[in-house]
Amino acid sequence: MKRSSLRLMLLALVVVGFPAGAQQTAPPGKPWLDHLANDLIPFWSSEAALGNPVGAFPSIRCDDGTLYSERAPCPEIGPRRTLNERYTVALSRQSFGYGVAFHLTGERKYLDMMKAGIDFIRFNAIDRSNGGIATTQYLAQGSWGPAPGLRTPQQLAYGLLGMAFYYYLTRDPDILHDLLSVKNYIFERYSVAGGALQSQLTFRAGATREDKQLVSQLDQMNTYLVLIAPLLQEPTRSDWKDTLVRLAKVMIDQFYSPADKLFFRAANKPSDIDLTKTPTDFGHNAKALWMIRFTGLLTGHQDLVQFAEDNARALLGRAYLEDCGCWAGGLLAGGNLDLDKPWWIYAELDQLAGTMALTDPTYARYLPRAYDYWFSHFVDTQHGEIWNGVDGKTDMPQRKQPKQWEWKNAYHSFEHALVGYIVGQTLTKQPVVLHYALANDDGVKSVQPYYFSGTVMRIDAESSSDGARIQSVVFSNVQ
């Protein structure tokens, strides 16, 4: 509890005495480094988290960080959970978390943990016979599946998440080979008329043969396309940029309602994008606008930038609740607010607001109270990490699911800390310090801070005990 109190005091120090909306209200980056060190890393650095062998990360653990025990079962892992499966999505998300820990601290051990997870995916889950990535390991048999036709492009995209971030940190050419191969497989196999990616290749009898889901498009962008496209050589760079523009336009043309200024999760029939009949969440909306804006900046499509910025202002104003200084989770069918706050939706809204504040300081007004709410209500101060969500009426943690399961393994909480740090340092006019592990120091001159751009002010490089290089890069003017 002491660590949370100290962090809130730091936030309060930068808020008191400044008018609402002033740039000075932006919290600094240090509370996010403290959050990483005290709340996040301990939950993921235990022997139970690392797996046996290291890299074979378990996909689910109890809220205290231990593995499930039939002798003393933890109640949060109920009978609905399958304990004899390991998921590629979970492996990749956890690997990403270790990458962020290295990126922010420079401690090589976290990069080694990340590499162990990446290697486990590359040497086991990548389907080098059929293409793509197997998404599930059946532990009792030691086999991988399901059949290629039953894998979704969202699962395949998240299989690339950890590898993409590892390539961003290291420029390892072997990793790039696999990224290119799986990306090509996804777009060759899942593309349908109109430019969208369908959600699955085969279906059970009676199901539609073509199913268009927002996440099939969007999660290609945020897991690997936006981060890696600027790092590629021509002509591959232009191909990836064209892919980003294609997906941005598909999302706008097929999943967006101009009347509501909102994205919806499916686009198979008119009612799918009708708010009177279909709910939508603010998380996918925030992430879609975040990715569309970065796509516009990367490709020079100012129309995409303008679209994202216009809609971000409307979305954040709609989602922000002045009474608590926190975010709502979405809209119910009919248009009423869903006050519950899933962890990932809250993180996406924080990240969008923080990014917008880098070019328009009026957005910084959201950050102090929204961050305060996160630290006060989402953090498990006893065992670390983040609850699945917070009840919008009681402000209490929602504990129907464990803190770690296949779609909640480190990714959103660690990315939230990384973006919070970058935004906080920039808005308070302090340098952003990030760490890389490129084999050649000369390559560091062209690095950028995650999705953002910045000026490299200083590079400090040293060799680890095994001779590997680690570079600490100081950025200014992050945008």
Disulfide bonds with the S-S distance in Angstrom:
Cys62-Cys74 2.01
Cys324-Cys326 1.84
